[in-house]
Amino acid sequence: MNLEDLRQKLVRSARRHPVSDAVPYAFEQRVMHAIRNAPAPDPFLPWVAGLWRAALCALAIALLSGGFHWRELVNASAAAGEGVPDAELLEVAVLGDLPDFDSIDSEAPTP
């Protein structure tokens, strides 16, 4: 529907009905004053809301992938029949395939 036609119909309908005495004095001026003095909308509000949603999605993905990785480590250690303590599993999960830095330091030439 055309918005201009809708506006015209609304204006015609309003003009057909007489003004009621039930409307308080200076009601229109108060409403227009409130509209004019309303705070301006924050232009960054949509961005902030979107970024918060993205942060929550990223957190959910990180927790899910961490949980799956942890489960795979526990299943692998159980399948191997090893009783690996939780601290060692955490170290493997965090450090992964990083080289042993103690062996690197001992192999480095001394000046």
Sequence and secondary structure as in RCSB ss.txt:
>XXXX:A:sequence
MNLEDLRQKLVRSARRHPVSDAVPYAFEQRVMHAIRNAPAPDPFLPWVAGLWRAALCALAIALLSGGFHWRELVN
ASAAAGEGVPDAELLEVAVLGDLPDFDSIDSEAPTP
>XXXX:A:secstr
  HHHHHHHHHHHHHHS   TTS TTHHHHHHHHHHTS    TTHHHHHHHHHHHHHHHHHHHHHHHHHHHHHHH
HHHHTT    HHHHHHHHHHTT   HHHHHHHS   
